[in-house]
Amino acid sequence: MTPGEFRLRVRYRKSGRLRWLSHLEVVHSLERSIRRAGLPFAVTQGFSPHMKAAFGPALPVGTASEKEYLDVWLREYTDAASVVGKLADASPADLVPSEAAFVSLNAPALAATLTIGLYRVDVDGEELRQGDVHAALARLISAGQLAVEHRGKQKVFDLTQAVPKDASVGERESGVVIGLTLRMGPQGSLRPETLVRAAAEAAGIKIAAVHTKRLDTLVDEGEGVWSRPL
């Protein structure tokens, strides 16, 4: 931490065609936006100085999001509302910021504190029934574990921890919409579409396609209390 620096937290969305960017590509794109906006960003010390910025948990490629977060350290105090306007003018429409505020220099890192993800999953299928899908999800979650294979390795998720809140299921044209709350962390994060597909397969339910959007990422304060980082 360097005296005289200010830590600005920015909320932005990832949508449209840019939902196919990798996390690293999103980082590079937003750093370019910060440079184009002319913000007085701080740089790290050492032989290879770079922009002093930090990002929240990575979003899977192809998943859209309404509320993602980044921290950028500034050398000078700049009105947060004006920063949002400058960044909006300098950012692609599908990575546009919506809010910003200064936070404590001593605040924990975003990646460590944002451990709760709220998701909307739109599932396409002409024969899908709300009650059947809800029952299938409830049965899978109550089983307690889900084994997932990824890149030749198997990961077993404890669903009592990975899914801290009951799923909701509603009707939509040509399918259903599912609300999921999932826990994220360094030990691995269960993808919403993986949970939905596993539940459908176990119940013999045929689905045509799954579209996922992260609605928010939250801080777990403990004892079932969650808060927003901004």
C-alpha positions as a Markdown table, in Angstrom:
| # | Residue | x | y | z |
|---|---|---|---|---|
| 1 | Met | 0.0 | 0.0 | 0.0 |
| 2 | Thr | 1.4 | 3.4 | -1.0 |
| 3 | Pro | 0.4 | 6.6 | 0.9 |
| 4 | Gly | -1.7 | 9.0 | -1.2 |
| 5 | Glu | -3.4 | 6.3 | -3.3 |
| 6 | Phe | -7.2 | 5.8 | -3.5 |
| 7 | Arg | -8.9 | 2.5 | -4.1 |
| 8 | Leu | -11.9 | 2.8 | -6.5 |
| 9 | Arg | -14.4 | -0.1 | -6.8 |
| 10 | Val | -16.2 | -0.2 | -10.1 |
| 11 | Arg | -19.3 | -2.3 | -11.0 |
| 12 | Tyr | -19.7 | -3.3 | -14.7 |
| 13 | Arg | -21.6 | -5.8 | -16.8 |
| 14 | Lys | -20.5 | -8.4 | -19.3 |
| 15 | Ser | -23.0 | -9.0 | -22.0 |
| 16 | Gly | -23.7 | -9.6 | -25.7 |
| 17 | Arg | -20.9 | -11.0 | -27.8 |
| 18 | Leu | -18.3 | -10.1 | -25.2 |
| 19 | Arg | -19.6 | -12.8 | -22.8 |
| 20 | Trp | -17.4 | -15.1 | -24.9 |
| 21 | Leu | -14.2 | -13.3 | -23.7 |
| 22 | Ser | -12.0 | -15.2 | -21.3 |
| 23 | His | -11.3 | -13.7 | -17.9 |
| 24 | Leu | -7.8 | -12.5 | -19.0 |
| 25 | Glu | -9.3 | -10.9 | -22.1 |
| 26 | Val | -11.8 | -9.0 | -19.9 |
| 27 | Val | -9.0 | -7.8 | -17.7 |
| 28 | His | -7.0 | -6.5 | -20.6 |
| 29 | Ser | -10.0 | -4.9 | -22.2 |
| 30 | Leu | -11.0 | -3.0 | -19.0 |
| 31 | Glu | -7.4 | -2.0 | -18.4 |
| 32 | Arg | -7.4 | -0.4 | -21.9 |
| 33 | Ser | -10.6 | 1.4 | -21.0 |
| 34 | Ile | -9.0 | 2.8 | -17.9 |
| 35 | Arg | -6.1 | 4.1 | -20.0 |
| 36 | Arg | -8.4 | 5.5 | -22.7 |
| 37 | Ala | -10.5 | 7.3 | -20.0 |
| 38 | Gly | -7.3 | 9.1 | -18.8 |
| 39 | Leu | -7.7 | 8.0 | -15.2 |
| 40 | Pro | -4.6 | 8.7 | -13.0 |
| 41 | Phe | -4.1 | 5.0 | -12.1 |
| 42 | Ala | -1.3 | 3.8 | -9.9 |
| 43 | Val | 1.3 | 1.3 | -10.9 |
| 44 | Thr | 3.0 | -1.6 | -9.0 |
| 45 | Gln | 6.6 | -1.4 | -7.9 |
| 46 | Gly | 9.4 | -3.6 | -9.2 |
| 47 | Phe | 11.1 | -4.4 | -12.5 |
| 48 | Ser | 7.9 | -4.8 | -14.4 |
| 49 | Pro | 5.4 | -2.2 | -13.2 |
| 50 | His | 1.8 | -2.5 | -14.3 |
| 51 | Met | -1.6 | -1.0 | -13.6 |
| 52 | Lys | -2.6 | -1.6 | -10.0 |
| 53 | Ala | -6.0 | -3.2 | -10.3 |
| 54 | Ala | -7.7 | -6.3 | -9.0 |
| 55 | Phe | -10.8 | -8.2 | -10.3 |
| 56 | Gly | -13.5 | -10.4 | -8.8 |
| 57 | Pro | -14.0 | -14.1 | -9.4 |
| 58 | Ala | -13.6 | -15.2 | -13.0 |
| 59 | Leu | -16.7 | -15.6 | -15.0 |
| 60 | Pro | -17.0 | -18.8 | -17.2 |
| 61 | Val | -16.6 | -18.1 | -21.0 |
| 62 | Gly | -20.0 | -17.7 | -22.5 |
| 63 | Thr | -21.7 | -16.6 | -19.3 |
| 64 | Ala | -23.2 | -13.1 | -19.2 |
| 65 | Ser | -23.3 | -11.0 | -16.0 |
| 66 | Glu | -25.2 | -8.0 | -14.7 |
| 67 | Lys | -22.8 | -7.1 | -11.8 |
| 68 | Glu | -19.1 | -7.8 | -12.0 |
| 69 | Tyr | -16.5 | -5.8 | -9.9 |
| 70 | Leu | -13.0 | -4.5 | -10.2 |
| 71 | Asp | -10.8 | -2.4 | -8.0 |
| 72 | Val | -8.4 | 0.2 | -9.4 |
| 73 | Trp | -5.9 | 2.2 | -7.4 |
| 74 | Leu | -5.7 | 5.9 | -8.3 |
| 75 | Arg | -2.8 | 8.4 | -7.6 |
| 76 | Glu | -5.3 | 11.2 | -7.3 |
| 77 | Tyr | -8.8 | 11.5 | -5.8 |
| 78 | Thr | -11.3 | 11.7 | -8.7 |
| 79 | Asp | -15.1 | 12.1 | -8.3 |
| 80 | Ala | -16.5 | 8.6 | -8.6 |
| 81 | Ala | -19.5 | 9.6 | -10.7 |
| 82 | Ser | -17.3 | 11.4 | -13.2 |
| 83 | Val | -15.1 | 8.3 | -13.4 |
| 84 | Val | -18.2 | 6.2 | -14.4 |
| 85 | Gly | -19.0 | 8.6 | -17.2 |
| 86 | Lys | -15.4 | 8.6 | -18.5 |
| 87 | Leu | -15.2 | 4.9 | -18.3 |
| 88 | Ala | -18.5 | 4.5 | -20.1 |
| 89 | Asp | -17.3 | 6.6 | -22.9 |
| 90 | Ala | -14.1 | 4.6 | -23.2 |
| 91 | Ser | -15.5 | 1.1 | -22.8 |
| 92 | Pro | -17.2 | -1.3 | -25.2 |
| 93 | Ala | -21.0 | -1.3 | -24.8 |
| 94 | Asp | -21.0 | -4.9 | -23.6 |
| 95 | Leu | -18.5 | -4.1 | -20.8 |
| 96 | Val | -20.0 | -0.8 | -19.6 |
| 97 | Pro | -19.6 | 0.3 | -16.0 |
| 98 | Ser | -22.7 | 1.3 | -14.0 |
| 99 | Glu | -21.4 | 2.5 | -10.6 |
| 100 | Ala | -18.3 | 3.3 | -8.7 |
| 101 | Ala | -17.3 | 4.2 | -5.1 |
| 102 | Phe | -14.1 | 4.5 | -3.1 |
| 103 | Val | -13.4 | 1.7 | -0.6 |
| 104 | Ser | -10.8 | 1.3 | 2.2 |
| 105 | Leu | -7.3 | 0.6 | 1.1 |
| 106 | Asn | -7.3 | -2.2 | 3.7 |
| 107 | Ala | -10.4 | -3.9 | 2.4 |
| 108 | Pro | -10.0 | -7.6 | 1.6 |
| 109 | Ala | -9.4 | -8.6 | -2.0 |
| 110 | Leu | -12.5 | -9.0 | -4.2 |
| 111 | Ala | -11.5 | -12.5 | -5.3 |
| 112 | Ala | -11.3 | -13.6 | -1.7 |
| 113 | Thr | -14.5 | -12.0 | -0.4 |
| 114 | Leu | -17.0 | -12.5 | -3.3 |
| 115 | Thr | -17.9 | -16.1 | -2.6 |
| 116 | Ile | -21.7 | -16.1 | -3.4 |
| 117 | Gly | -23.0 | -16.0 | -6.9 |
| 118 | Leu | -26.6 | -15.4 | -7.9 |
| 119 | Tyr | -27.6 | -16.9 | -11.3 |
| 120 | Arg | -30.5 | -16.9 | -13.7 |
| 121 | Val | -30.6 | -20.1 | -15.9 |
| 122 | Asp | -32.9 | -20.1 | -18.9 |
| 123 | Val | -33.5 | -23.7 | -20.0 |
| 124 | Asp | -35.1 | -24.4 | -23.4 |
| 125 | Gly | -37.3 | -27.4 | -24.0 |
| 126 | Glu | -40.8 | -27.8 | -25.3 |
| 127 | Glu | -41.8 | -30.5 | -22.9 |
| 128 | Leu | -40.3 | -29.0 | -19.7 |
| 129 | Arg | -42.6 | -28.7 | -16.7 |
| 130 | Gln | -41.9 | -26.4 | -13.8 |
| 131 | Gly | -42.7 | -29.0 | -11.2 |
| 132 | Asp | -40.6 | -31.7 | -12.8 |
| 133 | Val | -37.5 | -29.5 | -13.0 |
| 134 | His | -37.9 | -28.3 | -9.5 |
| 135 | Ala | -38.2 | -31.8 | -8.2 |
| 136 | Ala | -35.2 | -33.0 | -10.2 |
| 137 | Leu | -33.0 | -30.2 | -8.8 |
| 138 | Ala | -34.2 | -30.9 | -5.2 |
| 139 | Arg | -33.5 | -34.6 | -5.5 |
| 140 | Leu | -30.0 | -34.0 | -6.8 |
| 141 | Ile | -29.1 | -31.4 | -4.2 |
| 142 | Ser | -30.5 | -33.6 | -1.4 |
| 143 | Ala | -28.2 | -36.4 | -2.6 |
| 144 | Gly | -25.4 | -34.3 | -1.1 |
| 145 | Gln | -22.7 | -34.8 | -3.7 |
| 146 | Leu | -22.0 | -34.3 | -7.4 |
| 147 | Ala | -19.0 | -35.6 | -9.3 |
| 148 | Val | -17.9 | -33.5 | -12.2 |
| 149 | Glu | -15.2 | -34.4 | -14.8 |
| 150 | His | -13.3 | -31.5 | -16.3 |
| 151 | Arg | -10.2 | -31.8 | -18.5 |
| 152 | Gly | -9.6 | -35.4 | -17.5 |
| 153 | Lys | -9.9 | -34.7 | -13.7 |
| 154 | Gln | -12.8 | -35.4 | -11.4 |
| 155 | Lys | -14.0 | -32.9 | -8.9 |
| 156 | Val | -16.6 | -33.9 | -6.2 |
| 157 | Phe | -18.7 | -31.1 | -5.0 |
| 158 | Asp | -20.4 | -31.1 | -1.6 |
| 159 | Leu | -23.8 | -29.8 | -2.5 |
| 160 | Thr | -24.7 | -28.9 | 1.0 |
| 161 | Gln | -21.9 | -26.3 | 0.8 |
| 162 | Ala | -22.0 | -25.5 | -2.9 |
| 163 | Val | -25.7 | -24.7 | -3.0 |
| 164 | Pro | -26.5 | -22.6 | 0.1 |
| 165 | Lys | -30.1 | -21.8 | -0.9 |
| 166 | Asp | -33.0 | -23.7 | -2.5 |
| 167 | Ala | -33.4 | -23.3 | -6.2 |
| 168 | Ser | -36.4 | -21.5 | -7.6 |
| 169 | Val | -38.1 | -22.6 | -10.9 |
| 170 | Gly | -40.5 | -20.6 | -13.0 |
| 171 | Glu | -42.2 | -20.9 | -16.3 |
| 172 | Arg | -41.2 | -19.1 | -19.5 |
| 173 | Glu | -42.0 | -19.5 | -23.1 |
| 174 | Ser | -40.5 | -22.7 | -24.5 |
| 175 | Gly | -38.9 | -23.7 | -21.2 |
| 176 | Val | -38.3 | -22.8 | -17.6 |
| 177 | Val | -36.2 | -20.2 | -15.8 |
| 178 | Ile | -34.2 | -21.3 | -12.7 |
| 179 | Gly | -32.8 | -19.1 | -10.0 |
| 180 | Leu | -29.7 | -20.6 | -8.4 |
| 181 | Thr | -27.4 | -19.4 | -5.6 |
| 182 | Leu | -24.0 | -21.0 | -5.6 |
| 183 | Arg | -20.8 | -20.7 | -3.5 |
| 184 | Met | -17.6 | -19.8 | -5.2 |
| 185 | Gly | -14.0 | -20.3 | -3.9 |
| 186 | Pro | -10.4 | -21.3 | -4.6 |
| 187 | Gln | -11.4 | -25.0 | -4.1 |
| 188 | Gly | -13.5 | -24.8 | -7.3 |
| 189 | Ser | -16.9 | -23.4 | -8.2 |
| 190 | Leu | -19.8 | -25.5 | -9.5 |
| 191 | Arg | -21.2 | -24.1 | -12.7 |
| 192 | Pro | -25.0 | -23.5 | -12.8 |
| 193 | Glu | -25.4 | -25.2 | -16.2 |
| 194 | Thr | -23.5 | -28.3 | -14.9 |
| 195 | Leu | -25.9 | -28.6 | -11.9 |
| 196 | Val | -29.0 | -28.2 | -14.1 |
| 197 | Arg | -27.9 | -30.7 | -16.8 |
| 198 | Ala | -26.9 | -33.3 | -14.1 |
| 199 | Ala | -30.4 | -32.9 | -12.5 |
| 200 | Ala | -32.2 | -33.2 | -15.8 |
| 201 | Glu | -30.1 | -36.3 | -16.9 |
| 202 | Ala | -30.7 | -38.1 | -13.6 |
| 203 | Ala | -34.5 | -37.5 | -13.9 |
| 204 | Gly | -34.7 | -38.4 | -17.6 |
| 205 | Ile | -35.7 | -34.8 | -18.6 |
| 206 | Lys | -34.7 | -33.7 | -22.1 |
| 207 | Ile | -33.5 | -30.1 | -22.5 |
| 208 | Ala | -32.5 | -28.3 | -25.7 |
| 209 | Ala | -30.2 | -25.6 | -24.4 |
| 210 | Val | -29.1 | -23.8 | -21.3 |
| 211 | His | -28.3 | -20.0 | -21.1 |
| 212 | Thr | -26.7 | -18.7 | -17.9 |
| 213 | Lys | -26.4 | -15.2 | -16.5 |
| 214 | Arg | -24.8 | -14.2 | -13.2 |
| 215 | Leu | -27.0 | -11.6 | -11.6 |
| 216 | Asp | -24.7 | -10.6 | -8.8 |
| 217 | Thr | -21.7 | -11.6 | -6.7 |
| 218 | Leu | -22.0 | -11.2 | -3.0 |
| 219 | Val | -19.9 | -11.1 | 0.2 |
| 220 | Asp | -20.7 | -13.9 | 2.7 |
| 221 | Glu | -20.8 | -12.1 | 6.1 |
| 222 | Gly | -21.5 | -15.4 | 8.0 |
| 223 | Glu | -24.7 | -16.9 | 9.6 |
| 224 | Gly | -26.6 | -16.6 | 6.3 |
| 225 | Val | -26.0 | -12.9 | 5.9 |
| 226 | Trp | -24.8 | -11.7 | 2.4 |
| 227 | Ser | -24.0 | -8.2 | 1.3 |
| 228 | Arg | -23.0 | -6.4 | -1.9 |
| 229 | Pro | -19.5 | -5.1 | -2.3 |
| 230 | Leu | -20.6 | -1.7 | -3.5 |
